[in-house]
Each structure stands twice: as C-alpha cells, then as structure tokens.
C-alpha cells in the first residue's frame, strides 16, 4: 500500500493511497458470493450461479461495495501507519478504479492541531474565599419558609415579597411597543424581574388601584431598540397576595428530607448543604477563570469536523430540553445558533487535553472518591450512591473526567498569578449561578 499526504489548508489534509489490484479483486469475489447466495436463476440450482454469470449480473454492485470497504480499511491502516491524529471522518474519492488496475483514491480529512501551551504564569486568577455565617443560615431558613409559604389574597398594601397579579401596558412617545403589554401577569415584588423602578412603583399599592409609571429602559437593555428609551407604563393591580410562612417543625423538616423534630439538628444539616454548595461554587468559579486564562494565553485552530460534531450534540440537547413531547428533527435547527458555543467547547476540550498530556495526568483515586463523596453526602442513603458509582463504570468514568479537570486547574493554579478575594456566601453563589 502506497501512501502520501499533503496539506491542503490549515488542518485539512489529503491522503493519496494506492492499493494492489489483487486485494480489491479478493473483496470483489467475496461480495459476488454474498450477492449470489440464495439467488435463483433458471437453469441453475439456488446459490450455484457460475462466477462469470454472477459477475455479469452483480459485478458493478459487488465492485462498488468492495471498493468502498477497501478504501475504509486502507485509510485507517494508513492513519495508524502514518500516526495521523484524525479529527472527524474522511471523504473518499476514487481516482483510479478499473478492473485489473491498482486502486488509487484520495481521502480528505482534518487533523487535531498541535497544541503547545503557553506558560501558566501568564494566567491571573481571583480566588474567592467565604464562609457560611449564622446570618447566611438564618436567611436560608427564611427563604425555605417562603418557598413553602401559603399565599392568600389581601386588602393590605403591597410590599417586598408579596405576589401581585397585574395588567400593564407600556408606551414610548404615546406608541405601544412589542412586548410592552400583558394581562394577569404574576409578579413578586423585590424579584428585580422588571426594569428599574417598575416594582418600586407598585410598593404600597392595593388591589384595584391603578398607577402610571414614568421610567427609563436601562442603557444595557437586551433589546437594542429600547435601550435608554423613556417609557410610560399604565398598571392595574388586580390582586395582592401575602405569604403565611410554615412553622419550623418536624413536618416542615421532613419536606426537605431531614428526619428530625429538633430545629438545631435541622440547622446543622442545612449548614452542611450550604457548605457543600459554597465549596462547589468556589471551585466552579475558579475553574472558569482558569479556562478563560488558558483561552486568552493560547490561540489554536479548531477542526471544523469537531465543531460540527459539537453542534449536533447541542442540537440534540436543545430538542430534549425544549422539545416537550413533540417529535422534532434536531437537524432542522440552524447550525449558526450553536456555532459559537460549539467552537468554545471544542477549544476548551483541546486545551484541557493538551494540559493533561503535557503534565502526564491520570485521574487521582483520591480526587475521584472526593467528588463521589460530595454527591453521596447530599442523599439520604449515601452508601447506595457510593455503590452506584462503584458498579457503574460509565458514570464513574464521567467522575474521573471531572477529577482530571480539577487536577488541571490545580496545576495551573500552582503556577498562575493568584490573588485571594474575600467575599460572602451570597455573592459567590449568585456569581456561580449567573455564569452557569
């Protein structure tokens, strides 16, 4: 087998492969036998069609199948022989395909880029530090009570935390604008889900009252045509609902999977959950900065084939997430919707793999067990979770991949310019949620 490789553009390569005619003919003979097997032809027993007759009947199809198989087989042998780092599947084009002649074909494909990482010392990381305070714990207890609250209509004035049902209509220079009107809209005061001043303008209002709010859209509003524009909203408050908080008792605790009647024991378990959430948020924020630093200090070429594969995965995820029960064809979603995210994912994957290879990292058993323990400790039966990861190799492999990522982060942090930034539980959790 003769092999030559040329660079066509960037990561694209063209491999020309020559295969002796005898190898192709052997495959053609095998295919002819398959196609003839069990076939009936007048004058011959089933499956006993003479080779020359079979070739006349099925020769074209047999050669097509044989040549395609030969191209695949020869290509992957050549990839191994030439130590090519193949990214994605190739396309084949026969250039010489005739009986009795050596087969010659071209295979076009992309390769993985050669990634030489820049020194980690050029990366800057702000590492957040915080602890769960007693005040954080009390705020969490209050939030849990609000989540389980019973809502009752009230004739009293609305205040932060109350739920309102409103009708509103917005206008700019007296003209209605798209998305500026709604009926029976549910709004929780203090949620900051509306533009600045909207919710504040409804504080103190009662059911049945109407109010006109003169406001401005923020300069960074997500709709370009509304940025910074002065607007007027006419709002009718239809109902005001106030919460009746649940008592902190055994029944309430049980709703969160904690079997106790003692408030202090409940607080201990809630604090443990908050500590885990805080540690996870700090780790994720640090990892995001490390990844961003790797991207900023390293420029790499991205194989289109890998981007296309990632686009397909994102399409499938989108269908599963938003498709409901409908039968949607993921391929109908425009690739441009996912291209930027897909390219970023591919770049991150290439950089992480380069760091793993450069530092000869293997999943640390200690790190893997630590990650499993974090998951297990949040369940009522931790032993069952531990056993699940011990017996399910696919799930354990996912944890090992996460462990490797954490080990890369540790390597980078050891050399990077790291500054400690004191923060609070609330700030860190909010930042982690916003960046998720």
URURCOR-V240459 format. One record per residue. N is the residue number from 0. RES is the residue in one letter. SS is DSSP state (A for helix, B for strand, O for the rest). Layout:
BEGIN
{{N & RES & SS} {N & RES & SS}}
END
This chain:
BEGIN
{{0 & X & O} {1 & X & B} {2 & X & B} {3 & X & B} {4 & X & B} {5 & X & B} {6 & X & B} {7 & X & B} {8 & X & B} {9 & X & O} {10 & X & O} {11 & X & B} {12 & X & B} {13 & X & B} {14 & X & B} {15 & X & B} {16 & X & B} {17 & X & B} {18 & X & B} {19 & X & O} {20 & X & A} {21 & X & A} {22 & X & A} {23 & X & A} {24 & X & A} {25 & X & A} {26 & X & A} {27 & X & A} {28 & X & A} {29 & X & A} {30 & X & A} {31 & X & A} {32 & X & A} {33 & X & A} {34 & X & A} {35 & X & A} {36 & X & O} {37 & X & O} {38 & X & O} {39 & X & O} {40 & X & B} {41 & X & O} {42 & X & O} {43 & X & B} {44 & X & O} {45 & X & O} {46 & X & O} {47 & X & O} {48 & X & O} {49 & X & O} {50 & X & A} {51 & X & A} {52 & X & A} {53 & X & A} {54 & X & A} {55 & X & A} {56 & X & A} {57 & X & A} {58 & X & A} {59 & X & A} {60 & X & A} {61 & X & A} {62 & X & A} {63 & X & A} {64 & X & A} {65 & X & A} {66 & X & A} {67 & X & A} {68 & X & A} {69 & X & A} {70 & X & A} {71 & X & A} {72 & X & A} {73 & X & A} {74 & X & A} {75 & X & A} {76 & X & A} {77 & X & A} {78 & X & A} {79 & X & A} {80 & X & A} {81 & X & O} {82 & X & O} {83 & X & O} {84 & X & O} {85 & X & B} {86 & X & B} {87 & X & B} {88 & X & B} {89 & X & B} {90 & X & B} {91 & X & B} {92 & X & B} {93 & X & B} {94 & X & B} {95 & X & B} {96 & X & O} {97 & X & O} {98 & X & O} {99 & X & O} {100 & X & O} {101 & X & O} {102 & X & B} {103 & X & B} {104 & X & B} {105 & X & B} {106 & X & B} {107 & X & B} {108 & X & B} {109 & X & B} {110 & X & B} {111 & X & O} {112 & X & O} {113 & X & O} {114 & X & O} {115 & X & O} {116 & X & O} {117 & X & O} {118 & X & O} {119 & X & A} {120 & X & A} {121 & X & A} {122 & X & O} {123 & X & B} {124 & X & B} {125 & X & B} {126 & X & B} {127 & X & B} {128 & X & B} {129 & X & O} {130 & X & O} {131 & X & O} {132 & X & O} {133 & X & A} {134 & X & A} {135 & X & A} {136 & X & A} {137 & X & A} {138 & X & A} {139 & X & A} {140 & X & A} {141 & X & A} {142 & X & A} {143 & X & A} {144 & X & A} {145 & X & A} {146 & X & A} {147 & X & O} {148 & X & O} {149 & X & B} {150 & X & B} {151 & X & B} {152 & X & B} {153 & X & O} {154 & X & O} {155 & X & O} {156 & X & O} {157 & X & O} {158 & X & O} {159 & X & O} {160 & X & O} {161 & X & O} {162 & X & B} {163 & X & B} {164 & X & B} {165 & X & B} {166 & X & B} {167 & X & B} {168 & X & B} {169 & X & B} {170 & X & B} {171 & X & B} {172 & X & O} {173 & X & O} {174 & X & B} {175 & X & B} {176 & X & B} {177 & X & B} {178 & X & B} {179 & X & B} {180 & X & B} {181 & X & B} {182 & X & B} {183 & X & B} {184 & X & B} {185 & X & B} {186 & X & B} {187 & X & B} {188 & X & O} {189 & X & O} {190 & X & O} {191 & X & O} {192 & X & O} {193 & X & O} {194 & X & O} {195 & X & O} {196 & X & O} {197 & X & O} {198 & X & O} {199 & X & A} {200 & X & A} {201 & X & A} {202 & X & O} {203 & X & O} {204 & X & O} {205 & X & O} {206 & X & O} {207 & X & O} {208 & X & O} {209 & X & B} {210 & X & B} {211 & X & B} {212 & X & B} {213 & X & B} {214 & X & B} {215 & X & B} {216 & X & O} {217 & X & O} {218 & X & O} {219 & X & O} {220 & X & O} {221 & X & O} {222 & X & O} {223 & X & A} {224 & X & A} {225 & X & A} {226 & X & O} {227 & X & O} {228 & X & O} {229 & X & B} {230 & X & B} {231 & X & B} {232 & X & B} {233 & X & B} {234 & X & B} {235 & X & B} {236 & X & B} {237 & X & B} {238 & X & B} {239 & X & B} {240 & X & B} {241 & X & B} {242 & X & B} {243 & X & B} {244 & X & O} {245 & X & O} {246 & X & O} {247 & X & O} {248 & X & O} {249 & X & A} {250 & X & A} {251 & X & A} {252 & X & A} {253 & X & A} {254 & X & O} {255 & X & O} {256 & X & O} {257 & X & O} {258 & X & O} {259 & X & O} {260 & X & O} {261 & X & O} {262 & X & A} {263 & X & A} {264 & X & A} {265 & X & A} {266 & X & A} {267 & X & A} {268 & X & A} {269 & X & A} {270 & X & A} {271 & X & A} {272 & X & A} {273 & X & A} {274 & X & A} {275 & X & A} {276 & X & A} {277 & X & A} {278 & X & A} {279 & X & A} {280 & X & A} {281 & X & A} {282 & X & A} {283 & X & A} {284 & X & A} {285 & X & A} {286 & X & A} {287 & X & A} {288 & X & A} {289 & X & A} {290 & X & A} {291 & X & A} {292 & X & A} {293 & X & A} {294 & X & A} {295 & X & A} {296 & X & A} {297 & X & O} {298 & X & O} {299 & X & O} {300 & X & O} {301 & X & O} {302 & X & O} {303 & X & A} {304 & X & A} {305 & X & A} {306 & X & A} {307 & X & A} {308 & X & A} {309 & X & A} {310 & X & A} {311 & X & A} {312 & X & A} {313 & X & A} {314 & X & A} {315 & X & A} {316 & X & A} {317 & X & A} {318 & X & A} {319 & X & A} {320 & X & A} {321 & X & A} {322 & X & O} {323 & X & O} {324 & X & O} {325 & X & O} {326 & X & O} {327 & X & O} {328 & X & O} {329 & X & A} {330 & X & A} {331 & X & A} {332 & X & O} {333 & X & O} {334 & X & O} {335 & X & A} {336 & X & A} {337 & X & A} {338 & X & A} {339 & X & A} {340 & X & A} {341 & X & A} {342 & X & A} {343 & X & A} {344 & X & A} {345 & X & A} {346 & X & A} {347 & X & A} {348 & X & A} {349 & X & A} {350 & X & A} {351 & X & A} {352 & X & A} {353 & X & A} {354 & X & A} {355 & X & A} {356 & X & A} {357 & X & A} {358 & X & O} {359 & X & O} {360 & X & O} {361 & X & O} {362 & X & O} {363 & X & O} {364 & X & A} {365 & X & A} {366 & X & A} {367 & X & A} {368 & X & A} {369 & X & A} {370 & X & A} {371 & X & A} {372 & X & A} {373 & X & A} {374 & X & A} {375 & X & A} {376 & X & O} {377 & X & O} {378 & X & O} {379 & X & O} {380 & X & O} {381 & X & A} {382 & X & A} {383 & X & A} {384 & X & A} {385 & X & A} {386 & X & A} {387 & X & A} {388 & X & A} {389 & X & A} {390 & X & A} {391 & X & O} {392 & X & A} {393 & X & A} {394 & X & A} {395 & X & A} {396 & X & A} {397 & X & A} {398 & X & A} {399 & X & A} {400 & X & A} {401 & X & A} {402 & X & A} {403 & X & A} {404 & X & A} {405 & X & A} {406 & X & A} {407 & X & A} {408 & X & A} {409 & X & A} {410 & X & A} {411 & X & A} {412 & X & A} {413 & X & A} {414 & X & A} {415 & X & O} {416 & X & B} {417 & X & B} {418 & X & B} {419 & X & B} {420 & X & B} {421 & X & B} {422 & X & O} {423 & X & O} {424 & X & A} {425 & X & A} {426 & X & A} {427 & X & A} {428 & X & A} {429 & X & A} {430 & X & A} {431 & X & A} {432 & X & A} {433 & X & A} {434 & X & A} {435 & X & O}}
END
